[in-house]
Structures are given as C-alpha cells and as structure tokens.
Amino acid sequence: RRPGSAFASPLGILIHPQYGLWHGYRAALLFDRDIPRPAPPGGTSPCATCDARPCLSACPVGAFTTTGFDAAACAAHLDRAAGADCRDLGCRARHACPVGRAYAYGPEQAAFHMRAFRDLMRG
C-alpha cells in the first residue's frame, strides 16, 4: 500500500482501482539511493462505494468475514468434492468483486494459485 496504488479490501488482500483483486507484486527492489517515483494516483478505494460487498458473501464456506479470513476452512473446502469449482476456477470471493473483472486469472492460472495455497496449508 505504500506506493498508494492499491487499497485494503474486505478480503484482506489489496485492491487496485483498475485491476481489482487481479494484480500481484512479485518482486522487491532495493536501492542505495532515492529513485524518483511518479506521484501515486490517489483517490479512494473502490470498496468505499461498494455497498453490496459481494466478495464477503460469495465464499461457499464463509471463509471471509469483516473480521478476517478463515484459511483452514477454505483449504478444507478445496480438499472436498464440493470445492472443485473453487479449486479449478479460482476463489469465488475474488470473482464476485465487480472491479477489474476483465483482468481475472484464467482457469489455468487460477488453479495454479489455488493449488499453491492448498499445498501451503497442508504444510
């Protein structure tokens, strides 16, 4: 959030005003001097004007609430037959967000991330 280009979402992950929940930061850069950066876009979180909050009600096991994320419930659901669509197509809560839908991960990429999460939870 430090650069100001994304905001906290009700799911606990960052939301970008254009890309929604479909962005990721995969690197960190360290410099021994200040590097000029453009001004952050500013504005307010797209979640601030979203009264319906479909992201919080889309999860079939209620893993997302206003108080946090129940990772164990999510992972257990992914291991059951009923979790096949979440496992194969990606998180329903992320897909429920109207912001940035055009940037949603395709099935192969979504399945990769869900598999990685499930493997991490299994230890």
ROSE-4610 file (N, C-alpha, C; in Angstrom, 1 decimal, always signed):
// ROSE-4610
residu = [R/R/R/R/R/R/P/P/P/G/G/G/S/S/S/A/A/A/F/F/F/A/A/A/S/S/S/P/P/P/L/L/L/G/G/G/I/I/I/L/L/L/I/I/I/H/H/H/P/P/P/Q/Q/Q/Y/Y/Y/G/G/G/L/L/L/W/W/W/H/H/H/G/G/G/Y/Y/Y/R/R/R/A/A/A/A/A/A/L/L/L/L/L/L/F/F/F/D/D/D/R/R/R/D/D/D/I/I/I/P/P/P/R/R/R/P/P/P/A/A/A/P/P/P/P/P/P/G/G/G/G/G/G/T/T/T/S/S/S/P/P/P/C/C/C/A/A/A/T/T/T/C/C/C/D/D/D/A/A/A/R/R/R/P/P/P/C/C/C/L/L/L/S/S/S/A/A/A/C/C/C/P/P/P/V/V/V/G/G/G/A/A/A/F/F/F/T/T/T/T/T/T/T/T/T/G/G/G/F/F/F/D/D/D/A/A/A/A/A/A/A/A/A/C/C/C/A/A/A/A/A/A/H/H/H/L/L/L/D/D/D/R/R/R/A/A/A/A/A/A/G/G/G/A/A/A/D/D/D/C/C/C/R/R/R/D/D/D/L/L/L/G/G/G/C/C/C/R/R/R/A/A/A/R/R/R/H/H/H/A/A/A/C/C/C/P/P/P/V/V/V/G/G/G/R/R/R/A/A/A/Y/Y/Y/A/A/A/Y/Y/Y/G/G/G/P/P/P/E/E/E/Q/Q/Q/A/A/A/A/A/A/F/F/F/H/H/H/M/M/M/R/R/R/A/A/A/F/F/F/R/R/R/D/D/D/L/L/L/M/M/M/R/R/R/G/G/G]
num = [1/1/1/2/2/2/3/3/3/4/4/4/5/5/5/6/6/6/7/7/7/8/8/8/9/9/9/10/10/10/11/11/11/12/12/12/13/13/13/14/14/14/15/15/15/16/16/16/17/17/17/18/18/18/19/19/19/20/20/20/21/21/21/22/22/22/23/23/23/24/24/24/25/25/25/26/26/26/27/27/27/28/28/28/29/29/29/30/30/30/31/31/31/32/32/32/33/33/33/34/34/34/35/35/35/36/36/36/37/37/37/38/38/38/39/39/39/40/40/40/41/41/41/42/42/42/43/43/43/44/44/44/45/45/45/46/46/46/47/47/47/48/48/48/49/49/49/50/50/50/51/51/51/52/52/52/53/53/53/54/54/54/55/55/55/56/56/56/57/57/57/58/58/58/59/59/59/60/60/60/61/61/61/62/62/62/63/63/63/64/64/64/65/65/65/66/66/66/67/67/67/68/68/68/69/69/69/70/70/70/71/71/71/72/72/72/73/73/73/74/74/74/75/75/75/76/76/76/77/77/77/78/78/78/79/79/79/80/80/80/81/81/81/82/82/82/83/83/83/84/84/84/85/85/85/86/86/86/87/87/87/88/88/88/89/89/89/90/90/90/91/91/91/92/92/92/93/93/93/94/94/94/95/95/95/96/96/96/97/97/97/98/98/98/99/99/99/100/100/100/101/101/101/102/102/102/103/103/103/104/104/104/105/105/105/106/106/106/107/107/107/108/108/108/109/109/109/110/110/110/111/111/111/112/112/112/113/113/113/114/114/114/115/115/115/116/116/116/117/117/117/118/118/118/119/119/119/120/120/120/121/121/121/122/122/122/123/123/123]
x = [+0.8/+0.0/+0.8/+2.1/+3.0/+3.0/+3.1/+3.1/+1.8/+0.7/-0.6/-1.4/-1.0/-1.7/-2.7/-2.8/-3.8/-4.3/-5.4/-6.1/-6.4/-6.6/-7.1/-8.5/-8.8/-10.2/-10.8/-12.1/-12.7/-12.2/-11.5/-11.0/-9.6/-9.0/-7.7/-6.6/-6.9/-5.9/-6.1/-5.0/-5.1/-6.0/-6.7/-7.5/-6.9/-6.8/-6.3/-7.6/-7.6/-8.8/-9.1/-8.1/-8.4/-8.4/-7.4/-7.2/-8.0/-8.6/-9.3/-8.5/-8.9/-8.2/-7.2/-7.1/-6.3/-5.0/-4.2/-2.8/-1.9/-0.7/+0.2/+1.6/+2.2/+3.6/+4.5/+5.4/+6.3/+7.8/+8.1/+9.5/+9.6/+10.8/+11.2/+12.5/+12.6/+13.8/+14.4/+15.7/+16.4/+17.5/+17.5/+18.5/+19.2/+20.5/+21.2/+21.0/+20.1/+19.8/+18.3/+17.8/+16.4/+16.2/+15.2/+14.8/+13.5/+13.6/+12.3/+11.2/+10.0/+8.8/+7.7/+6.8/+5.7/+4.8/+4.0/+3.1/+2.0/+1.6/+0.6/-0.7/-1.5/-2.8/-3.8/-3.6/-4.6/-6.0/-6.9/-8.3/-8.7/-9.8/-10.3/-10.4/-10.5/-10.7/-12.0/-12.0/-13.3/-14.2/-13.7/-14.6/-15.4/-14.9/-15.6/-17.0/-17.2/-18.5/-19.3/-18.8/-19.4/-20.3/-21.5/-22.4/-22.8/-22.8/-23.3/-22.2/-20.9/-19.8/-20.0/-20.2/-20.5/-19.3/-18.1/-16.9/-17.1/-17.8/-17.9/-18.9/-19.9/-20.9/-20.7/-19.8/-19.6/-18.9/-18.2/-17.4/-18.4/-18.4/-19.3/-19.2/-18.0/-17.8/-17.7/-18.0/-17.9/-16.6/-15.5/-14.2/-13.8/-14.5/-14.2/-15.3/-14.9/-15.8/-15.2/-15.9/-15.4/-14.3/-14.1/-13.0/-11.8/-11.9/-10.7/-11.0/-10.0/-10.0/-9.8/-10.7/-10.5/-9.8/-8.5/-7.7/-7.9/-8.1/-8.3/-9.6/-10.7/-12.0/-11.9/-11.2/-11.0/-10.2/-9.1/-8.3/-9.0/-9.8/-10.6/-11.6/-12.2/-13.2/-12.6/-11.4/-10.6/-10.3/-10.2/-9.9/-11.2/-12.4/-13.6/-14.1/-14.9/-15.5/-16.3/-17.0/-17.7/-16.9/-15.6/-14.6/-14.0/-14.5/-13.9/-13.9/-15.0/-15.0/-14.1/-14.0/-13.0/-11.6/-11.4/-10.0/-9.6/-10.6/-10.2/-10.4/-11.3/-11.6/-11.1/-10.8/-10.3/-11.3/-10.9/-11.7/-13.0/-14.1/-15.4/-15.5/-14.9/-14.9/-14.2/-13.1/-12.4/-13.2/-13.7/-14.5/-15.8/-16.3/-17.5/-17.3/-16.1/-15.8/-16.0/-16.8/-17.0/-15.9/-14.9/-13.8/-12.7/-12.4/-11.3/-11.6/-12.8/-13.2/-12.5/-12.2/-11.6/-10.2/-9.6/-8.2/-8.2/-9.3/-9.4/-8.5/-7.8/-7.0/-7.8/-7.2/-7.8/-7.8/-8.5/-8.6/-7.3/-6.4/-5.1/-4.3/-4.2/-3.5/-4.2/-5.5/-6.3/-6.1/-6.1/-5.9/-4.5/-3.5/-2.1/-2.1/-2.7/-2.6/-3.4/-4.6/-5.3/-4.6/-3.9/-3.1/-2.0/-1.3/-0.2/-0.7/-1.9/-2.4/-2.8/-3.4/-3.8/-2.5/-1.5/-0.2/+0.4/+0.4/+0.9/+0.2/-1.1/-1.9/-1.7/-1.4/-1.1/+0.2/+1.1/+2.4/+3.4]
y = [-1.2/+0.0/+1.2/+1.1/+2.3/+3.2/+2.6/+3.5/+4.2/+3.8/+4.4/+4.0/+2.9/+2.5/+1.4/+0.9/-0.1/+0.1/-0.5/-0.2/-1.6/-1.6/-2.8/-3.1/-4.4/-4.8/-5.5/-5.7/-6.5/-8.0/-8.5/-9.8/-9.8/-8.7/-8.6/-8.6/-8.6/-8.5/-7.1/-6.7/-5.4/-5.3/-4.2/-4.0/-2.8/-2.9/-1.8/-1.2/+0.1/+0.8/+0.3/-0.1/-0.6/-2.1/-2.8/-4.2/-5.0/-4.3/-5.0/-5.9/-7.1/-8.1/-8.9/-8.6/-9.4/-8.7/-8.5/-8.0/-8.6/-8.6/-9.2/-8.5/-8.5/-7.9/-9.1/-9.3/-10.5/-10.2/-8.9/-8.6/-7.4/-7.3/-6.2/-5.6/-4.3/-3.7/-2.8/-3.0/-2.2/-1.3/-0.1/+0.8/+1.5/+1.9/+2.6/+4.1/+4.6/+6.0/+6.1/+7.3/+7.6/+7.5/+6.9/+6.8/+7.7/+8.6/+9.4/+8.5/+8.7/+7.9/+8.9/+8.5/+9.3/+9.4/+10.4/+10.6/+9.5/+9.0/+7.9/+8.5/+7.6/+8.1/+8.7/+8.4/+8.9/+8.3/+9.1/+8.6/+7.8/+7.2/+6.3/+4.9/+4.0/+2.6/+2.4/+1.5/+1.2/+0.5/-0.1/-0.8/+0.3/+1.5/+2.5/+2.8/+2.6/+2.9/+1.6/+0.5/-0.8/-1.2/-1.0/-1.3/-2.8/-3.4/-4.8/-5.8/-5.5/-6.3/-7.8/-8.1/-9.5/-10.4/-9.8/-10.6/-11.3/-10.7/-11.3/-12.4/-12.5/-13.5/-14.6/-14.5/-15.4/-16.7/-16.7/-17.9/-19.0/-20.2/-21.2/-21.7/-21.4/-21.9/-20.7/-19.5/-18.3/-18.0/-18.3/-18.1/-16.6/-15.7/-14.3/-13.6/-12.8/-12.0/-10.7/-9.8/-8.4/-8.5/-9.6/-9.7/-10.5/-11.1/-11.9/-13.0/-13.8/-14.9/-16.2/-17.2/-18.5/-19.4/-19.4/-20.1/-21.6/-22.1/-23.5/-24.0/-23.2/-23.6/-23.6/-22.6/-22.5/-23.7/-24.0/-25.2/-26.5/-26.7/-27.9/-28.0/-26.9/-26.9/-27.3/-26.8/-27.2/-28.7/-29.3/-30.8/-31.6/-31.0/-31.8/-31.7/-32.6/-32.6/-31.3/-30.8/-29.6/-28.4/-28.5/-27.4/-27.4/-28.3/-28.4/-27.1/-26.4/-25.1/-24.1/-24.0/-23.0/-23.5/-24.8/-25.4/-25.2/-25.4/-25.4/-24.0/-23.2/-21.9/-20.7/-20.9/-19.8/-19.4/-18.6/-18.1/-17.4/-17.9/-17.3/-15.8/-15.6/-14.3/-13.3/-13.6/-12.7/-12.5/-13.6/-13.5/-12.6/-12.5/-11.8/-10.3/-9.8/-8.4/-7.8/-6.8/-6.2/-5.4/-5.1/-4.2/-5.1/-4.7/-5.4/-6.8/-7.1/-8.4/-8.8/-7.8/-8.1/-8.7/-8.5/-8.9/-10.2/-10.8/-12.1/-13.1/-13.9/-15.0/-16.0/-16.6/-17.7/-18.9/-20.0/-21.2/-21.8/-21.9/-22.5/-21.7/-20.4/-19.6/-19.7/-19.6/-19.6/-21.0/-22.1/-23.4/-23.5/-22.9/-22.9/-22.2/-21.1/-20.3/-21.1/-21.7/-22.4/-23.6/-24.3/-25.5/-25.1/-23.9/-23.5/-23.1/-22.5/-22.2/-23.5/-24.4/-25.7/-26.4/-26.4/-27.1/-26.4/-25.1/-24.4/-24.7/-24.8/-25.1/-26.5/-27.4/-28.8/-28.9/-27.9/-28.0/-28.7]
z = [+0.0/+0.0/+0.0/+0.3/+0.5/-0.8/-2.0/-3.1/-3.4/-2.7/-2.9/-4.1/-4.7/-5.9/-5.6/-4.4/-4.1/-2.7/-2.4/-1.1/-0.4/+0.9/+1.6/+1.1/+0.9/+0.5/+1.7/+1.7/+2.8/+2.9/+1.8/+1.8/+2.5/+2.7/+3.4/+2.4/+1.1/+0.0/-0.6/-1.3/-1.9/-3.1/-3.3/-4.5/-5.2/-6.5/-7.4/-8.1/-8.2/-8.8/-10.2/-11.0/-12.3/-12.4/-11.8/-11.9/-10.9/-9.9/-8.9/-8.0/-7.8/-7.0/-7.8/-9.1/-10.1/-10.4/-9.4/-9.6/-8.5/-8.7/-7.7/-7.8/-6.7/-6.6/-6.4/-7.4/-7.4/-7.1/-6.8/-6.6/-5.6/-5.2/-4.3/-4.8/-4.9/-5.4/-4.3/-4.1/-3.1/-3.8/-3.4/-4.0/-2.9/-3.1/-2.1/-2.2/-3.0/-3.1/-3.5/-3.3/-3.6/-5.1/-5.6/-7.0/-7.2/-8.1/-8.3/-8.8/-8.2/-8.5/-8.9/-9.8/-10.1/-8.9/-8.8/-7.7/-7.7/-6.6/-6.6/-7.2/-7.7/-8.4/-7.4/-6.1/-5.1/-5.3/-4.8/-4.9/-3.7/-3.8/-2.7/-3.2/-2.3/-2.6/-3.3/-4.3/-4.9/-4.0/-2.9/-1.9/-1.1/-1.1/-0.3/-0.8/-2.1/-2.7/-3.0/-2.6/-2.8/-1.6/-1.7/-0.5/-0.4/-1.6/-1.6/-1.0/-1.2/-0.8/-1.1/-2.4/-2.8/-2.5/-2.4/-2.1/-0.7/+0.2/+1.6/+1.6/+0.7/+0.7/-0.3/-1.2/-2.3/-1.9/-0.8/-0.4/+0.1/-0.5/-0.1/+1.4/+2.0/+3.4/+4.3/+3.8/+4.7/+5.2/+4.5/+5.0/+5.1/+4.5/+4.6/+5.4/+6.4/+7.2/+7.4/+8.0/+8.2/+9.3/+10.0/+11.0/+10.5/+9.4/+8.9/+7.9/+7.7/+6.7/+7.5/+7.3/+7.9/+6.9/+6.8/+5.9/+6.0/+7.2/+7.4/+6.7/+6.9/+6.3/+4.8/+4.2/+2.8/+2.3/+2.9/+2.5/+2.6/+3.7/+3.8/+2.7/+2.3/+1.3/-0.1/-0.3/-1.5/-1.6/-0.5/-0.5/-0.7/-0.6/-0.8/-2.2/-2.6/-4.0/-4.2/-3.2/-3.4/-3.7/-3.4/-3.7/-5.0/-5.9/-7.3/-8.0/-8.0/-8.8/-8.3/-6.9/-6.4/-6.7/-6.6/-6.8/-8.3/-9.2/-10.6/-11.3/-10.8/-11.4/-10.6/-9.4/-8.5/-7.5/-6.6/-5.4/-5.9/-5.4/-5.7/-5.2/-4.0/-3.4/-4.3/-4.9/-5.8/-7.0/-7.6/-8.8/-8.6/-7.4/-7.1/-7.1/-7.0/-7.0/-8.4/-8.5/-9.8/-10.4/-9.6/-10.1/-10.8/-12.0/-12.7/-13.2/-13.4/-13.9/-15.2/-16.0/-17.3/-17.1/-15.9/-15.6/-14.8/-14.6/-13.8/-14.4/-13.5/-14.0/-14.7/-15.8/-16.5/-15.6/-16.1/-15.2/-14.9/-15.8/-15.5/-14.5/-14.6/-13.6/-12.3/-12.3/-11.0/-10.3/-11.1/-10.5/-9.9/-10.6/-10.0/-8.7/-8.5/-7.3/-6.2/-6.5/-5.5/-5.1/-6.0/-5.6/-4.7/-5.0/-4.2/-2.8/-2.7/-1.4/-0.6/-1.3/-0.6/-0.1/-1.0/-0.6/+0.6/+0.6/+1.7/+3.0/+2.9/+4.1/+4.6/+3.7/+4.1/+4.9/+4.7/+5.4/+4.6]
